[in-house]
Amino acid sequence: MSRSVKKGPHVDAKLMKKVVRAQKTGARAAIRTWARSSMMMPEMVGLTLAIHDGRRFVSVLVTENMVGHRLGEFAPTRLFRGHSSKSDRTG
Amino acid sequence: MALIAGVNVPDNRRLEVALTAIHGVGPKVSKQLINRIGLDHNPRVRELNEEDLARIRSAIDRSGVLIEGDLRRETQMNIRRLVDIQAYRGLRHRRGLPVRGQRTRTNSRTKRGRRATVAGKKRTAKH
């Protein structure tokens, strides 16, 4: 089920506060955040967010067509390096 | 064979069904189109005259429904956007895996294609 329009997009309030401040001061430093479920807002375009993936922060430069997606979509939580080959296992 | 919307050529089927051969026209849109121009749903396409066909074509044009090449392009653009912004869904598209969180331990054969046997799997003892 999709989110009620009445509620508006979900954004972490503290993150939004930092975003607004960064916009005003023109600060370029990446904003660290754990709010993976927050929506990318138009205000974030041009900023660099450091999104937590459970281990480290993934830097993402927000572009216009990312708006409307959630932060977590850009910081994968799993690392798949492929299955081990047969020689790896028997060796 | 009747030519509607570029290359589409359905013929010995009822009009309502025949139109669904067009990419982007399903049962619903097909019915809407026919209702809008006040044709009967039932006659086979070969029983229609040129005039009816012309009305169907113009109805499709006027309806603003994306069809065939335009629709495919739109879909491709949407996928390309997801890939370009490096979103999770884009990564899944690139790898040819299911995009909406389905399991991949088994199933999802439509997306992943035919089974590729992985050699060297230990056989379990039969009970």
Backbone of each chain as ProteinMPNN parsed JSONL, in Angstrom:
{"seq_chain_A": "MSRSVKKGPHVDAKLMKKVVRAQKTGARAAIRTWARSSMMMPEMVGLTLAIHDGRRFVSVLVTENMVGHRLGEFAPTRLFRGHSSKSDRTG", "coords_chain_A": {"N_chain_A": [[0.856, -1.187, 0.0], [0.525, 2.226, -0.797], [1.833, 5.286, 0.559], [-0.18, 7.564, 2.421], [-1.285, 10.53, 0.881], [-1.989, 12.698, 2.296], [-0.342, 12.842, 4.519], [2.066, 13.695, 3.522], [5.512, 13.634, 2.319], [7.829, 11.369, 3.913], [10.265, 12.545, 5.992], [13.167, 12.632, 7.892], [13.179, 14.688, 10.664], [15.355, 15.937, 11.922], [17.34, 15.573, 10.058], [16.355, 17.103, 7.976], [16.543, 19.6, 9.09], [19.285, 19.95, 9.211], [19.813, 19.905, 6.495], [18.541, 22.227, 5.573], [20.032, 24.113, 6.919], [22.559, 23.695, 5.799], [22.045, 24.486, 3.244], [21.604, 27.199, 3.55], [24.045, 28.16, 4.576], [25.671, 27.289, 2.638], [27.312, 25.174, 2.969], [29.599, 22.608, 2.134], [30.216, 20.219, 3.141], [29.69, 16.709, 3.652], [26.571, 15.479, 4.785], [26.071, 13.522, 7.479], [23.995, 10.729, 7.948], [21.553, 8.515, 9.325], [19.108, 8.099, 8.483], [17.652, 6.259, 6.58], [15.181, 5.748, 5.586], [14.106, 8.1, 4.903], [12.755, 10.432, 2.57], [14.171, 11.647, -0.491], [14.442, 15.036, -0.776], [13.494, 17.973, -2.678], [15.013, 20.065, -1.72], [17.407, 18.919, -1.117], [18.901, 18.592, -3.333], [21.993, 18.79, -4.955], [23.449, 18.746, -2.669], [25.746, 16.794, -0.693], [25.141, 13.724, 0.69], [25.89, 11.596, 3.399], [25.171, 8.467, 3.647], [24.229, 6.006, 5.897], [25.156, 2.605, 5.7], [24.947, 0.562, 7.401], [27.418, -0.113, 8.134], [29.375, 1.642, 7.162], [29.548, 5.066, 5.924], [27.976, 5.963, 3.0], [28.782, 8.08, 0.413], [26.671, 10.225, -1.297], [25.916, 12.176, -4.011], [23.323, 14.273, -4.372], [21.097, 14.314, -7.03], [18.808, 15.827, -9.391], [16.939, 13.964, -10.439], [16.807, 12.083, -8.459], [15.104, 12.791, -6.56], [12.358, 12.033, -4.517], [12.896, 9.399, -4.254], [13.981, 7.057, -1.726], [16.481, 7.569, 0.803], [17.902, 5.261, 1.502], [17.899, 3.7, -0.784], [20.122, 4.283, -2.168], [22.306, 3.424, -0.881], [23.502, 0.529, -0.686], [22.96, -2.324, 1.384], [24.016, -4.765, 1.334], [26.775, -6.789, 0.343], [27.798, -8.414, -2.389], [30.002, -10.665, -3.6], [30.075, -12.585, -5.471], [29.718, -16.124, -6.113], [31.746, -18.7, -4.631], [34.288, -20.322, -6.537], [34.621, -23.699, -7.854], [37.201, -24.684, -7.536], [38.149, -23.185, -5.449], [36.89, -24.292, -3.275], [37.535, -27.033, -3.156], [40.248, -26.928, -2.93]], "CA_chain_A": [[0.0, 0.0, 0.0], [1.367, 3.41, -0.826], [1.657, 6.209, 1.663], [-1.243, 8.556, 2.284], [-0.806, 11.829, 0.394], [-2.288, 13.66, 3.347], [0.791, 12.943, 5.434], [3.242, 14.269, 2.894], [6.644, 12.722, 2.286], [8.487, 11.11, 5.187], [11.645, 12.998, 6.098], [13.649, 12.763, 9.253], [13.129, 16.117, 10.972], [16.699, 16.446, 12.197], [18.074, 15.623, 8.794], [15.856, 18.233, 7.2], [17.076, 20.8, 9.703], [20.675, 20.066, 8.756], [19.811, 20.223, 5.065], [18.189, 23.632, 5.417], [21.176, 24.902, 7.366], [23.625, 23.565, 4.804], [21.657, 25.284, 2.089], [21.776, 28.603, 3.881], [25.454, 28.498, 4.722], [26.404, 26.826, 1.465], [28.318, 24.214, 3.408], [29.754, 21.53, 1.168], [30.533, 18.96, 3.82], [28.65, 15.695, 3.573], [25.741, 15.367, 5.978], [25.945, 12.131, 7.902], [22.645, 10.398, 8.372], [21.12, 7.12, 9.405], [17.681, 8.106, 8.135], [17.568, 5.644, 5.259], [13.801, 5.698, 5.1], [13.695, 9.445, 4.524], [12.642, 10.701, 1.152], [15.024, 12.697, -1.043], [13.629, 16.217, -1.001], [14.071, 18.905, -3.653], [15.997, 20.91, -1.041], [18.677, 18.217, -0.953], [19.611, 18.537, -4.606], [23.263, 19.505, -4.962], [24.185, 18.456, -1.447], [26.265, 15.441, -0.559], [24.691, 13.072, 1.908], [26.618, 10.381, 3.745], [24.086, 7.606, 4.109], [24.745, 4.833, 6.584], [24.737, 1.33, 5.103], [25.044, -0.429, 8.456], [28.833, -0.274, 8.488], [30.046, 2.909, 6.902], [28.681, 6.051, 5.287], [28.143, 6.029, 1.549], [28.562, 9.44, -0.058], [25.804, 10.316, -2.465], [25.62, 13.529, -4.453], [21.916, 14.207, -4.752], [20.744, 14.974, -8.281], [17.394, 16.159, -9.486], [16.022, 12.837, -10.638], [16.771, 11.202, -7.304], [14.063, 13.288, -5.678], [11.209, 11.138, -4.441], [13.376, 8.093, -3.805], [14.406, 7.093, -0.338], [17.936, 7.608, 0.914], [18.455, 3.911, 1.569], [18.003, 3.094, -2.101], [21.407, 4.623, -2.764], [23.38, 2.889, -0.047], [23.187, -0.888, -0.556], [23.371, -2.872, 2.668], [24.64, -6.069, 1.146], [27.911, -6.814, -0.572], [27.855, -9.737, -2.982], [31.207, -10.722, -4.424], [29.967, -13.75, -6.331], [29.873, -17.401, -5.429], [33.096, -19.234, -4.726], [34.421, -21.29, -7.619], [34.8, -25.056, -7.36], [38.596, -24.885, -7.137], [38.31, -22.566, -4.139], [36.366, -25.123, -2.2], [38.248, -28.31, -3.047], [41.671, -26.665, -2.705]], "C_chain_A": [[0.89, 1.234, 0.0], [0.949, 4.395, 0.261], [0.556, 7.225, 1.373], [-0.665, 9.908, 1.86], [-0.961, 12.891, 1.473], [-1.075, 13.906, 4.248], [1.989, 13.67, 4.834], [4.391, 13.296, 2.964], [7.279, 12.553, 3.661], [9.936, 11.597, 5.131], [11.993, 13.108, 7.569], [13.801, 14.246, 9.581], [14.522, 16.696, 11.194], [17.529, 16.557, 10.933], [17.663, 16.853, 8.0], [16.417, 19.539, 7.75], [18.513, 21.036, 9.232], [20.744, 20.466, 7.295], [19.543, 21.707, 4.857], [19.361, 24.521, 5.819], [22.305, 24.869, 6.331], [23.327, 24.406, 3.571], [21.947, 26.743, 2.329], [23.244, 28.977, 3.915], [26.269, 28.099, 3.497], [27.497, 25.846, 1.826], [28.361, 23.028, 2.464], [29.96, 20.177, 1.844], [29.36, 17.998, 3.758], [27.885, 15.642, 4.887], [25.581, 13.901, 6.319], [24.525, 11.848, 8.351], [22.413, 8.897, 8.393], [19.69, 6.98, 8.884], [17.463, 7.561, 6.732], [16.156, 5.648, 4.691], [13.285, 7.079, 4.707], [13.65, 9.588, 3.012], [13.673, 11.752, 0.747], [14.131, 13.894, -1.361], [14.3, 17.134, -2.007], [15.158, 19.78, -3.028], [17.363, 20.248, -0.971], [19.509, 18.203, -2.231], [20.888, 19.371, -4.539], [24.084, 19.251, -3.712], [24.74, 17.038, -1.503], [25.796, 14.874, 0.767], [25.57, 11.858, 2.139], [25.622, 9.443, 4.413], [24.664, 6.325, 4.702], [24.252, 3.55, 5.918], [24.801, 0.202, 6.128], [26.467, -0.585, 8.946], [29.57, 1.051, 8.319], [29.064, 3.867, 6.228], [28.992, 6.117, 3.796], [27.824, 7.442, 1.093], [27.715, 9.426, -1.321], [25.574, 11.784, -2.778], [24.207, 13.508, -5.011], [21.682, 14.974, -6.051], [19.229, 15.078, -8.38], [16.488, 14.937, -9.616], [16.101, 11.781, -9.538], [15.638, 11.597, -6.363], [12.87, 12.34, -5.7], [11.611, 9.727, -4.082], [13.799, 8.219, -2.347], [15.921, 6.978, -0.252], [18.544, 6.216, 0.833], [18.628, 3.246, 0.209], [19.385, 3.31, -2.72], [22.591, 4.14, -1.945], [23.095, 1.42, 0.233], [23.749, -1.459, 0.744], [24.063, -4.217, 2.531], [25.763, -5.979, 0.133], [28.028, -8.225, -1.108], [29.052, -9.789, -3.914], [31.186, -11.907, -5.356], [30.164, -15.018, -5.533], [31.298, -17.905, -5.599], [33.147, -20.26, -5.853], [34.733, -22.659, -7.024], [36.228, -25.263, -6.825], [38.862, -24.271, -5.766], [37.962, -23.537, -3.024], [37.16, -26.429, -2.019], [39.696, -28.105, -2.639], [42.067, -26.583, -1.246]], "O_chain_A": [[1.892, 1.283, 0.713], [-0.155, 4.324, 0.8], [0.385, 7.681, 0.242], [0.33, 10.367, 2.422], [-0.185, 13.843, 1.557], [-0.821, 15.031, 4.679], [2.828, 14.199, 5.563], [4.277, 12.244, 3.593], [7.27, 13.476, 4.475], [10.731, 11.118, 4.322], [11.214, 13.612, 8.378], [14.476, 14.977, 8.856], [14.838, 17.789, 10.726], [18.309, 17.493, 10.755], [18.5, 17.553, 7.428], [16.728, 20.463, 6.998], [18.903, 22.156, 8.902], [21.6, 21.252, 6.891], [20.222, 22.368, 4.07], [19.653, 25.529, 5.175], [22.921, 25.892, 6.034], [24.227, 24.962, 2.942], [22.46, 27.446, 1.459], [23.645, 29.994, 3.349], [27.415, 28.519, 3.34], [28.481, 25.694, 1.102], [27.329, 22.504, 2.044], [29.887, 19.129, 1.203], [28.198, 18.402, 3.804], [28.471, 15.746, 5.964], [25.021, 13.129, 5.54], [23.924, 12.652, 9.062], [22.979, 8.132, 7.612], [19.135, 5.882, 8.85], [17.13, 8.305, 5.81], [15.958, 5.564, 3.479], [12.157, 7.212, 4.232], [14.408, 8.949, 2.282], [14.011, 12.636, 1.533], [13.176, 13.774, -2.129], [15.518, 17.092, -2.18], [16.102, 20.188, -3.704], [18.373, 20.929, -0.787], [20.686, 17.843, -2.208], [20.86, 20.526, -4.114], [25.287, 19.513, -3.696], [24.262, 16.197, -2.263], [26.019, 15.46, 1.826], [25.952, 11.169, 1.192], [25.279, 9.603, 5.584], [25.484, 5.65, 4.079], [23.067, 3.423, 5.608], [24.72, -0.973, 5.77], [26.708, -1.116, 10.03], [30.284, 1.51, 9.21], [27.905, 3.525, 5.993], [30.141, 6.305, 3.396], [26.733, 7.951, 1.349], [28.005, 8.71, -2.28], [25.102, 12.546, -1.934], [23.922, 12.82, -5.991], [22.031, 16.149, -6.155], [18.483, 14.509, -7.583], [15.423, 14.867, -9.003], [15.524, 10.702, -9.672], [15.259, 10.829, -5.479], [12.428, 11.902, -6.762], [10.775, 8.932, -3.652], [13.952, 9.316, -1.811], [16.563, 6.375, -1.111], [19.569, 6.01, 0.183], [19.428, 2.321, 0.072], [19.772, 2.62, -3.663], [23.743, 4.415, -2.281], [22.515, 1.088, 1.266], [24.861, -1.126, 1.154], [24.624, -4.742, 3.493], [25.706, -5.193, -0.812], [28.33, -9.147, -0.35], [29.116, -9.052, -4.898], [32.203, -12.208, -5.981], [30.702, -15.0, -4.426], [31.973, -17.584, -6.578], [32.176, -20.977, -6.097], [35.065, -22.773, -5.844], [36.434, -25.923, -5.806], [39.695, -24.769, -5.008], [38.626, -23.604, -1.99], [37.42, -26.867, -0.898], [40.312, -29.003, -2.066], [43.238, -26.366, -0.936]]}, "seq_chain_B": "MALIAGVNVPDNRRLEVALTAIHGVGPKVSKQLINRIGLDHNPRVRELNEEDLARIRSAIDRSGVLIEGDLRRETQMNIRRLVDIQAYRGLRHRRGLPVRGQRTRTNSRTKRGRRATVAGKKRTAKH", "coords_chain_B": {"N_chain_B": [[-5.731, -9.38, -43.149], [-5.765, -6.779, -40.842], [-4.413, -3.521, -40.609], [-3.478, -1.846, -37.882], [-2.414, 0.841, -35.886], [0.394, 1.057, -36.773], [2.164, -1.74, -37.092], [0.425, -3.682, -36.338], [-1.509, -6.601, -36.733], [-4.167, -8.106, -36.244], [-6.858, -10.468, -36.892], [-8.807, -12.734, -37.299], [-10.212, -12.64, -34.981], [-12.488, -11.625, -32.348], [-13.321, -8.179, -32.294], [-12.817, -6.809, -29.868], [-10.969, -8.495, -28.611], [-9.004, -8.688, -30.511], [-7.813, -6.178, -30.637], [-6.217, -6.181, -28.414], [-3.858, -7.226, -29.164], [-2.194, -5.229, -29.716], [0.629, -3.679, -28.377], [0.339, -2.319, -25.27], [-2.334, -2.009, -25.293], [-4.763, -3.398, -23.473], [-7.373, -5.595, -22.234], [-9.03, -3.74, -20.95], [-8.504, -1.105, -21.996], [-9.04, -1.654, -24.618], [-11.815, -2.169, -24.579], [-12.699, 0.365, -23.747], [-11.957, 1.983, -25.931], [-13.553, 0.942, -27.986], [-16.113, 1.376, -26.989], [-16.104, 4.139, -26.981], [-16.171, 4.899, -29.665], [-18.496, 3.771, -30.336], [-18.802, 1.238, -31.516], [-19.586, -2.25, -32.148], [-18.642, -4.847, -29.905], [-18.324, -7.423, -30.712], [-18.075, -8.298, -33.542], [-15.945, -10.056, -35.843], [-12.661, -9.055, -36.844], [-12.238, -9.138, -39.588], [-14.735, -8.704, -40.593], [-15.186, -6.066, -40.466], [-15.46, -2.836, -42.05], [-13.405, -0.594, -44.056], [-13.883, 1.927, -43.132], [-14.672, 1.652, -40.466], [-12.288, 0.697, -39.412], [-10.653, 2.896, -39.824], [-11.81, 4.64, -38.033], [-11.228, 3.396, -35.654], [-8.445, 3.616, -35.635], [-8.087, 6.415, -35.507], [-9.292, 6.846, -33.095], [-7.545, 5.647, -31.326], [-5.327, 7.3, -31.669], [-6.353, 9.697, -30.697], [-6.904, 9.066, -28.078], [-4.669, 9.248, -26.541], [-3.298, 7.214, -25.365], [-0.355, 5.533, -24.59], [1.452, 3.628, -26.897], [2.811, 0.673, -28.398], [5.937, 1.332, -29.859], [6.37, 3.852, -28.608], [5.51, 3.375, -26.016], [7.237, 1.318, -25.241], [9.636, 2.698, -25.34], [9.245, 4.599, -23.351], [9.11, 2.903, -21.102], [11.714, 1.856, -21.153], [13.151, 4.195, -20.713], [12.417, 4.783, -18.112], [13.572, 2.664, -16.734], [16.231, 3.107, -17.383], [16.651, 5.507, -16.067], [16.552, 4.684, -13.381], [18.812, 3.068, -13.322], [20.8, 4.893, -13.924], [20.821, 6.667, -11.737], [21.833, 5.086, -9.838], [20.232, 3.721, -8.079], [18.856, 1.239, -5.848], [16.954, -0.333, -7.139], [17.747, 0.072, -9.75], [20.208, -1.239, -9.803], [19.378, -3.86, -9.498], [17.955, -4.225, -11.85], [20.076, -4.066, -13.636], [21.489, -6.333, -13.034], [19.727, -8.229, -13.762], [17.961, -9.359, -11.974], [15.13, -10.008, -9.778], [13.233, -7.067, -8.94], [11.617, -6.141, -6.948], [12.022, -7.049, -4.315], [11.551, -9.803, -4.196], [12.1, -13.309, -3.416], [15.194, -14.998, -4.16], [16.356, -17.332, -3.774], [14.968, -19.593, -4.573], [12.858, -19.98, -7.466], [11.683, -17.032, -9.324], [12.233, -17.41, -12.015], [11.403, -16.346, -14.393], [12.565, -13.862, -14.641], [15.25, -14.464, -14.308], [15.864, -16.282, -16.214], [16.627, -19.455, -17.818], [17.366, -22.276, -15.754], [20.562, -22.495, -14.358], [22.728, -24.954, -13.737], [24.517, -25.396, -10.789], [27.588, -26.703, -10.245], [29.039, -29.205, -8.081], [27.616, -29.218, -5.733], [27.005, -30.545, -2.596], [25.669, -33.771, -2.174], [22.803, -34.637, -0.383], [22.249, -37.14, 2.15], [20.061, -39.805, 1.446], [16.906, -40.44, 2.955]], "CA_chain_B": [[-5.154, -8.801, -41.946], [-5.968, -5.331, -40.755], [-3.246, -2.825, -40.075], [-3.849, -0.79, -36.935], [-1.29, 1.283, -35.059], [1.696, 0.624, -37.281], [2.344, -3.059, -37.678], [-0.402, -4.714, -35.733], [-2.39, -7.235, -37.682], [-5.059, -9.175, -35.792], [-7.877, -10.573, -37.936], [-9.943, -13.651, -37.183], [-10.714, -12.621, -33.613], [-13.46, -10.574, -32.073], [-12.663, -6.875, -32.275], [-12.395, -6.529, -28.503], [-9.784, -9.288, -28.321], [-7.987, -8.42, -31.531], [-7.089, -4.935, -30.329], [-5.245, -6.394, -27.343], [-2.58, -7.626, -29.755], [-1.361, -4.024, -29.746], [1.362, -3.482, -27.128], [-0.183, -1.135, -24.597], [-3.787, -2.097, -25.258], [-5.252, -4.612, -22.831], [-8.816, -5.733, -22.303], [-9.722, -2.54, -20.49], [-8.365, -0.022, -22.976], [-9.736, -2.108, -25.812], [-13.244, -1.909, -24.395], [-12.923, 1.816, -23.713], [-11.858, 2.515, -27.283], [-14.707, 0.521, -28.773], [-17.269, 2.107, -26.479], [-16.017, 5.553, -27.327], [-16.602, 5.133, -31.044], [-19.809, 3.188, -30.509], [-18.823, 0.031, -32.338], [-19.938, -3.467, -31.439], [-17.432, -5.548, -29.457], [-18.29, -8.802, -31.127], [-17.72, -8.753, -34.891], [-14.548, -10.375, -36.152], [-12.022, -7.893, -37.479], [-12.378, -9.218, -41.05], [-16.076, -8.263, -40.984], [-15.249, -4.609, -40.395], [-15.05, -2.168, -43.286], [-12.278, 0.342, -43.926], [-14.313, 3.11, -42.383], [-14.585, 1.299, -39.053], [-10.873, 0.618, -39.061], [-10.139, 4.266, -39.755], [-12.304, 5.233, -36.791], [-10.453, 2.812, -34.556], [-7.101, 4.223, -35.646], [-8.111, 7.792, -35.007], [-9.64, 6.787, -31.669], [-6.303, 5.358, -30.602], [-4.508, 8.513, -31.698], [-6.928, 10.739, -29.86], [-7.029, 8.641, -26.687], [-3.467, 9.617, -25.789], [-2.707, 6.042, -24.73], [0.958, 5.199, -25.152], [1.296, 2.371, -27.615], [3.926, 0.122, -29.155], [7.278, 1.892, -29.692], [6.378, 4.936, -27.62], [5.381, 2.781, -24.686], [8.487, 0.612, -24.945], [10.667, 3.699, -25.082], [8.952, 5.147, -22.024], [9.527, 1.923, -20.106], [13.169, 1.811, -21.15], [13.63, 5.435, -20.096], [12.225, 4.672, -16.661], [14.589, 1.753, -16.227], [17.526, 3.777, -17.521], [16.756, 6.496, -14.999], [16.892, 3.981, -12.15], [20.194, 2.607, -13.42], [21.695, 6.057, -13.916], [20.969, 7.287, -10.422], [22.423, 4.086, -8.962], [19.297, 3.291, -7.041], [18.852, -0.206, -5.661], [16.158, -0.939, -8.207], [18.568, 0.103, -10.964], [21.215, -2.297, -9.698], [18.692, -5.128, -9.728], [17.697, -4.297, -13.293], [21.328, -4.293, -14.331], [21.893, -7.711, -12.806], [18.713, -9.146, -14.244], [17.332, -10.031, -10.848], [13.861, -9.353, -9.434], [13.46, -5.702, -8.47], [10.723, -5.734, -5.865], [12.233, -7.744, -3.062], [11.19, -11.209, -4.186], [13.183, -14.207, -3.074], [15.942, -15.503, -5.31], [16.889, -18.655, -3.454], [14.298, -20.393, -5.589], [11.912, -19.232, -8.308], [12.07, -15.868, -10.131], [12.849, -17.928, -13.243], [11.058, -15.492, -15.524], [13.541, -12.795, -14.729], [16.626, -14.942, -14.348], [16.079, -17.173, -17.342], [16.657, -20.882, -17.527], [18.168, -22.733, -14.629], [21.958, -22.837, -14.626], [23.099, -25.869, -12.663], [25.786, -25.103, -10.138], [28.23, -27.988, -9.98], [29.777, -29.337, -6.83], [26.774, -29.138, -4.556], [27.057, -31.827, -1.871], [24.389, -34.47, -2.191], [22.393, -35.005, 0.973], [21.931, -38.566, 2.278], [18.632, -40.1, 1.301], [16.326, -41.059, 4.141]], "C_chain_B": [[-5.296, -7.29, -41.937], [-4.757, -4.688, -40.107], [-3.705, -1.684, -39.175], [-2.625, -0.444, -36.1], [0.026, 0.709, -35.556], [1.659, -0.773, -37.842], [1.319, -4.084, -37.22], [-1.475, -5.272, -36.632], [-3.176, -8.399, -37.056], [-6.182, -9.31, -36.82], [-9.069, -11.477, -37.64], [-10.496, -13.694, -35.759], [-11.752, -11.541, -33.444], [-12.692, -9.275, -31.846], [-12.032, -6.578, -30.911], [-11.081, -7.237, -28.162], [-8.649, -8.92, -29.264], [-7.157, -7.197, -31.178], [-6.038, -5.148, -29.254], [-3.916, -6.92, -27.872], [-1.631, -6.443, -29.853], [-0.688, -3.879, -28.388], [0.873, -2.193, -26.471], [-1.696, -1.091, -24.58], [-4.179, -3.432, -24.649], [-6.749, -4.67, -22.94], [-9.546, -4.432, -21.953], [-9.701, -1.428, -21.532], [-9.119, -0.376, -24.246], [-11.223, -1.803, -25.71], [-13.545, -0.427, -24.421], [-12.949, 2.401, -25.117], [-13.122, 2.194, -28.071], [-15.97, 1.246, -28.317], [-17.28, 3.543, -26.976], [-16.472, 5.818, -28.756], [-17.903, 4.408, -31.353], [-19.88, 2.016, -31.462], [-19.276, -1.143, -31.485], [-18.653, -4.203, -31.068], [-17.221, -6.855, -30.186], [-17.783, -9.13, -32.526], [-16.239, -9.042, -35.038], [-13.955, -9.211, -36.925], [-12.23, -7.926, -38.987], [-13.744, -8.745, -41.523], [-16.214, -6.747, -40.945], [-14.849, -4.005, -41.731], [-13.965, -1.138, -42.98], [-12.633, 1.522, -43.018], [-14.217, 2.857, -40.875], [-13.135, 1.302, -38.59], [-10.285, 2.018, -38.896], [-10.572, 4.924, -38.453], [-11.537, 4.69, -35.59], [-9.078, 3.472, -34.473], [-7.126, 5.624, -35.057], [-8.472, 7.811, -33.527], [-8.402, 6.52, -30.827], [-5.432, 6.607, -30.531], [-5.032, 9.548, -30.715], [-6.908, 10.373, -28.378], [-5.806, 9.018, -25.857], [-2.856, 8.448, -25.041], [-1.364, 5.761, -25.398], [0.913, 3.792, -25.717], [2.59, 1.969, -28.304], [5.265, 0.805, -28.849], [7.362, 2.962, -28.619], [6.355, 4.39, -26.209], [6.668, 2.077, -24.291], [9.588, 1.608, -24.591], [10.49, 4.285, -23.683], [9.437, 4.202, -20.928], [11.043, 1.875, -19.994], [13.762, 3.035, -20.455], [13.531, 5.344, -18.579], [13.286, 3.778, -16.051], [15.955, 2.425, -16.276], [17.726, 4.801, -16.4], [17.187, 5.81, -13.704], [18.336, 3.519, -12.159], [21.145, 3.789, -13.262], [21.881, 6.649, -12.532], [21.483, 6.294, -9.395], [21.517, 3.718, -7.818], [19.312, 1.769, -6.962], [18.089, -0.892, -6.783], [16.927, -0.969, -9.519], [19.598, -1.008, -10.959], [20.586, -3.652, -9.999], [18.363, -5.302, -11.208], [18.963, -4.67, -14.028], [21.763, -5.749, -14.189], [20.884, -8.727, -13.304], [18.084, -9.962, -13.14], [16.016, -9.327, -10.522], [14.081, -8.059, -8.668], [12.695, -5.399, -7.189], [10.824, -6.634, -4.645], [11.813, -9.193, -3.031], [12.379, -12.077, -3.823], [13.907, -14.666, -4.337], [16.584, -16.843, -5.003], [16.276, -19.698, -4.378], [13.421, -19.456, -6.394], [12.532, -18.009, -8.974], [12.742, -16.304, -11.415], [12.534, -17.042, -14.44], [12.146, -14.455, -15.743], [14.958, -13.343, -14.943], [16.908, -15.891, -15.5], [16.196, -18.614, -16.914], [17.66, -21.21, -16.444], [19.602, -23.017, -15.075], [22.434, -23.702, -13.462], [24.457, -25.493, -12.101], [26.408, -26.426, -9.722], [28.824, -28.012, -8.58], [28.944, -29.234, -5.588], [26.743, -30.52, -3.888], [25.698, -32.486, -1.868], [24.039, -34.867, -0.766], [22.008, -36.476, 1.01], [20.431, -38.776, 2.173], [18.107, -40.784, 2.548], [15.505, -42.273, 3.769]], "O_chain_B": [[-4.98, -6.617, -42.918], [-4.157, -5.237, -39.183], [-4.25, -0.686, -39.645], [-1.89, -1.329, -35.661], [0.693, -0.04, -34.842], [1.173, -0.981, -38.954], [1.345, -5.231, -37.667], [-2.257, -4.528, -37.223], [-2.866, -9.56, -37.323], [-6.443, -8.359, -37.557], [-10.216, -11.037, -37.721], [-11.162, -14.654, -35.373], [-11.886, -10.651, -34.283], [-11.591, -9.261, -31.297], [-10.88, -6.157, -30.817], [-10.201, -6.666, -27.518], [-7.487, -8.85, -28.866], [-5.944, -7.178, -31.39], [-5.07, -4.392, -29.177], [-2.954, -7.047, -27.116], [-0.427, -6.611, -30.045], [-1.356, -3.948, -27.357], [0.981, -1.111, -27.048], [-2.284, -0.231, -23.925], [-3.949, -4.482, -25.249], [-7.347, -3.875, -23.666], [-10.544, -4.075, -22.579], [-10.741, -0.882, -21.901], [-9.752, 0.475, -24.87], [-11.819, -1.249, -26.633], [-14.521, 0.003, -25.035], [-13.821, 3.198, -25.462], [-13.69, 3.06, -28.737], [-16.787, 1.674, -29.132], [-18.322, 4.086, -27.342], [-17.091, 6.846, -29.03], [-18.368, 4.422, -32.492], [-20.889, 1.815, -32.139], [-19.342, -1.047, -30.26], [-17.685, -4.186, -31.828], [-16.099, -7.35, -30.279], [-17.117, -10.151, -32.698], [-15.392, -8.373, -34.446], [-14.679, -8.467, -37.587], [-12.382, -6.877, -39.613], [-13.918, -8.419, -42.697], [-17.244, -6.205, -41.346], [-14.023, -4.559, -42.457], [-13.653, -0.852, -41.824], [-11.808, 2.029, -42.257], [-13.756, 3.706, -40.112], [-12.799, 1.833, -37.532], [-9.529, 2.289, -37.964], [-9.808, 5.67, -37.84], [-11.238, 5.415, -34.641], [-8.61, 3.837, -33.394], [-6.296, 5.976, -34.219], [-8.018, 8.682, -32.786], [-8.231, 7.094, -29.752], [-4.874, 6.935, -29.484], [-4.266, 10.19, -29.997], [-6.897, 11.254, -27.519], [-5.88, 9.1, -24.631], [-1.996, 8.642, -24.181], [-1.259, 5.753, -26.624], [0.392, 2.875, -25.082], [3.367, 2.82, -28.738], [5.679, 0.85, -27.691], [8.298, 2.984, -27.82], [7.07, 4.862, -25.326], [7.14, 2.21, -23.162], [10.369, 1.388, -23.665], [11.453, 4.446, -22.933], [10.078, 4.619, -19.963], [11.596, 1.856, -18.894], [14.738, 2.934, -19.711], [14.432, 5.768, -17.855], [13.836, 4.08, -14.992], [16.74, 2.328, -15.332], [18.822, 4.942, -15.858], [18.081, 6.295, -13.011], [19.014, 3.567, -11.133], [22.156, 3.704, -12.565], [22.978, 7.087, -12.186], [21.565, 6.615, -8.21], [21.98, 3.434, -6.713], [19.733, 1.096, -7.903], [18.53, -1.913, -7.312], [16.789, -1.904, -10.308], [19.837, -1.647, -11.983], [21.187, -4.489, -10.672], [18.48, -6.401, -11.751], [18.937, -5.496, -14.94], [22.335, -6.326, -15.113], [21.136, -9.932, -13.28], [17.717, -11.12, -13.341], [15.802, -8.187, -10.934], [14.996, -7.957, -7.851], [13.074, -4.506, -6.431], [9.814, -6.943, -4.013], [11.722, -9.778, -1.951], [13.527, -11.642, -3.91], [13.332, -14.718, -5.424], [17.266, -17.426, -5.846], [16.97, -20.572, -4.898], [13.259, -18.285, -6.049], [13.746, -17.946, -9.169], [13.697, -15.674, -11.869], [13.308, -16.99, -15.396], [12.583, -14.206, -16.867], [15.757, -12.755, -15.671], [18.057, -16.263, -15.738], [15.895, -18.956, -15.77], [18.659, -20.517, -16.251], [19.817, -23.709, -16.069], [22.53, -23.227, -12.33], [25.421, -25.296, -12.841], [25.825, -27.178, -8.941], [29.077, -26.968, -7.978], [29.488, -29.168, -4.485], [26.486, -31.531, -4.542], [24.688, -31.839, -1.592], [24.885, -35.375, -0.03], [21.5, -37.01, 0.024], [19.639, -38.023, 2.739], [18.793, -41.621, 3.134], [14.937, -42.926, 4.644]]}, "name": "protein", "num_of_chains": 2, "seq": "MSRSVKKGPHVDAKLMKKVVRAQKTGARAAIRTWARSSMMMPEMVGLTLAIHDGRRFVSVLVTENMVGHRLGEFAPTRLFRGHSSKSDRTGMALIAGVNVPDNRRLEVALTAIHGVGPKVSKQLINRIGLDHNPRVRELNEEDLARIRSAIDRSGVLIEGDLRRETQMNIRRLVDIQAYRGLRHRRGLPVRGQRTRTNSRTKRGRRATVAGKKRTAKH"}
